[in-house]
Amino acid sequence: MRGDAKDEKYSFITVVLVFFSLSVFVFPIPVYAAGEIAAWGNNSHGECDVPGPNTGFTAIAAGWEHSLGLKIDGSIAAWGNNYYGQCNVPEPNIGFTAVSAGLNHSLGLKTNSSIAAWGDNEYGQCNVPQPNTDFEAISTGGRHSLGLKNDGSIMAWGYNEYGQCNVPEPNTGFTAVSAGLNHSLGLKQDGSIVAWGDNWHGECNIPEPNTAFSAIAAGWEYSLGLKTDGSIVAWGNHDYGQCTVPEPNTDFTAIAAGYGHSLGLKTYGYIVAWGNNNYDQCNVPEPNAGFKAIAAGVEHSLGLKGCMFDLAGDMNDDCKVDFRDFAIMTENWLIDCYTNPSSPACVPK
């Protein structure tokens, strides 16, 4: 009996060691792959050439001719046109939680709630107002920028020829912001939208009833609003059909507005695209599935792939539980979620 128990003990250790060795040597790349980016449309400046390794992205942003991707480690990858330095992420390139790409400038939100800005600054669109603290959301327009404070107020700076930086009073109770070419949108706590700036094409004329909105997107000269029932409302410039939402106009979870094309993300992870398609910016690559975020540039589009399900044990968000997940866990045997809440193992309840 004693010998059998001893053999059983060593057999257990052997199994654990074999399992560990398989995870390390058969699958030697246990990256924290939160997602890969699909890019399509105009690629004249390499804005669709996602830098490798195309893994571990958690957020995306598309500008005029450049693109941004936020990595799970808090760094930003930038590619495409860099004439104005819009792809030169300031050092230290760490601690970012959100990104936004404008015409020729870029914004990054830091974990300390400050904003980093780089690229074209001809109109002061990169001069973040002081105090540069307490921001919780960002948005870049043509040549202006918006920052949402944690008290629900909006800061706006940069080009203001059309009053796109003049936030209407009362400047309070906002939960989201979006900057277009020369106009701005703010979403209120009560689900209504406030719009200001250039209104030449009616991009600031929110259709009634102005209620029950859950997300906003400001494009070149038009606007999109996502309703709580999953439908999309569109208004403003309609030269390219960018305001004609395809039927069935239901089950949308996210929206993005570009120059003359629009994107909508459906509940089950596929993308609907409509409007200007002169550079195939509306031709979503196959398989059109598994997307969890979208971004529309002037003439290109981005989609972030990832698991659409909350799968227990899926450490790298690939919709599977396999040896790669075990390898990640072996790097985190001692996990203290109070001191390291960003650990992939620390999932809020």
Secondary structure as the mmCIF struct_conf table of DSSP 4:
data_model
#
loop_
_struct_conf.conf_type_id
_struct_conf.id
_struct_conf.beg_label_comp_id
_struct_conf.beg_label_asym_id
_struct_conf.beg_label_seq_id
_struct_conf.end_label_comp_id
_struct_conf.end_label_asym_id
_struct_conf.end_label_seq_id
HELX_RH_AL_P HELX_RH_AL_P1 ARG A 2 SER A 21
HELX_RH_PI_P HELX_RH_PI_P1 LEU A 22 VAL A 26
BEND BEND1 PHE A 27 PHE A 27
STRN STRN1 ILE A 37 GLY A 41
TURN_TY1_P TURN_TY1_P1 SER A 44 HIS A 45
BEND BEND2 GLY A 46 GLY A 46
TURN_TY1_P TURN_TY1_P2 GLU A 47 CYS A 48
HELX_LH_PP_P HELX_LH_PP_P1 VAL A 50 PRO A 51
BEND BEND3 GLY A 52 PRO A 53
STRN STRN2 PHE A 57 ALA A 62
BEND BEND4 TRP A 64 GLU A 65
STRN STRN3 HIS A 66 LYS A 71
TURN_TY1_P TURN_TY1_P3 ILE A 72 ASP A 73
BEND BEND5 GLY A 74 GLY A 74
STRN STRN4 ILE A 76 GLY A 80
TURN_TY1_P TURN_TY1_P4 TYR A 83 TYR A 84
BEND BEND6 GLY A 85 GLY A 85
TURN_TY1_P TURN_TY1_P5 GLN A 86 CYS A 87
HELX_LH_PP_P HELX_LH_PP_P2 VAL A 89 PRO A 90
BEND BEND7 GLU A 91 PRO A 92
STRN STRN5 PHE A 96 ALA A 101
BEND BEND8 LEU A 103 ASN A 104
STRN STRN6 HIS A 105 LYS A 110
TURN_TY1_P TURN_TY1_P6 THR A 111 ASN A 112
BEND BEND9 SER A 113 SER A 113
STRN STRN7 ILE A 115 GLY A 119
TURN_TY1_P TURN_TY1_P7 GLU A 122 TYR A 123
BEND BEND10 GLY A 124 GLY A 124
TURN_TY1_P TURN_TY1_P8 GLN A 125 CYS A 126
HELX_LH_PP_P HELX_LH_PP_P3 VAL A 128 PRO A 129
BEND BEND11 GLN A 130 PRO A 131
STRN STRN8 PHE A 135 THR A 140
BEND BEND12 GLY A 142 ARG A 143
STRN STRN9 HIS A 144 LYS A 149
TURN_TY1_P TURN_TY1_P9 ASN A 150 ASP A 151
BEND BEND13 GLY A 152 GLY A 152
STRN STRN10 ILE A 154 GLY A 158
TURN_TY1_P TURN_TY1_P10 GLU A 161 TYR A 162
BEND BEND14 GLY A 163 GLY A 163
TURN_TY1_P TURN_TY1_P11 GLN A 164 CYS A 165
HELX_LH_PP_P HELX_LH_PP_P4 VAL A 167 PRO A 168
BEND BEND15 GLU A 169 PRO A 170
STRN STRN11 PHE A 174 ALA A 179
BEND BEND16 LEU A 181 ASN A 182
STRN STRN12 HIS A 183 LYS A 188
TURN_TY1_P TURN_TY1_P12 GLN A 189 ASP A 190
BEND BEND17 GLY A 191 GLY A 191
STRN STRN13 ILE A 193 GLY A 197
TURN_TY1_P TURN_TY1_P13 TRP A 200 HIS A 201
BEND BEND18 GLY A 202 GLY A 202
TURN_TY1_P TURN_TY1_P14 GLU A 203 CYS A 204
HELX_LH_PP_P HELX_LH_PP_P5 ILE A 206 PRO A 207
BEND BEND19 GLU A 208 PRO A 209
STRN STRN14 PHE A 213 ALA A 218
BEND BEND20 TRP A 220 GLU A 221
STRN STRN15 TYR A 222 LYS A 227
TURN_TY1_P TURN_TY1_P15 THR A 228 ASP A 229
BEND BEND21 GLY A 230 GLY A 230
STRN STRN16 ILE A 232 GLY A 236
TURN_TY1_P TURN_TY1_P16 ASP A 239 TYR A 240
BEND BEND22 GLY A 241 GLY A 241
TURN_TY1_P TURN_TY1_P17 GLN A 242 CYS A 243
HELX_LH_PP_P HELX_LH_PP_P6 VAL A 245 PRO A 246
BEND BEND23 GLU A 247 PRO A 248
STRN STRN17 PHE A 252 ALA A 257
BEND BEND24 TYR A 259 GLY A 260
STRN STRN18 HIS A 261 LYS A 266
TURN_TY1_P TURN_TY1_P18 THR A 267 TYR A 268
BEND BEND25 GLY A 269 GLY A 269
STRN STRN19 ILE A 271 GLY A 275
TURN_TY1_P TURN_TY1_P19 ASN A 278 TYR A 279
BEND BEND26 ASP A 280 ASP A 280
TURN_TY1_P TURN_TY1_P20 GLN A 281 CYS A 282
HELX_LH_PP_P HELX_LH_PP_P7 VAL A 284 PRO A 285
BEND BEND27 GLU A 286 PRO A 287
STRN STRN20 PHE A 291 ALA A 296
BEND BEND28 VAL A 298 GLU A 299
STRN STRN21 HIS A 300 LYS A 305
BEND BEND29 PHE A 309 PHE A 309
TURN_TY1_P TURN_TY1_P21 ALA A 312 GLY A 313
TURN_TY1_P TURN_TY1_P22 MET A 315 ASN A 316
BEND BEND30 ASP A 317 CYS A 319
BEND BEND31 ASP A 322 ASP A 322
HELX_RH_AL_P HELX_RH_AL_P2 PHE A 323 THR A 330
TURN_TY1_P TURN_TY1_P23 GLU A 331 ASN A 332
BEND BEND32 TRP A 333 LEU A 334
TURN_TY1_P TURN_TY1_P24 CYS A 337 THR A 339
TURN_TY1_P TURN_TY1_P25 PRO A 341 SER A 342
BEND BEND33 SER A 343 SER A 343
TURN_TY1_P TURN_TY1_P26 PRO A 344 ALA A 345
#
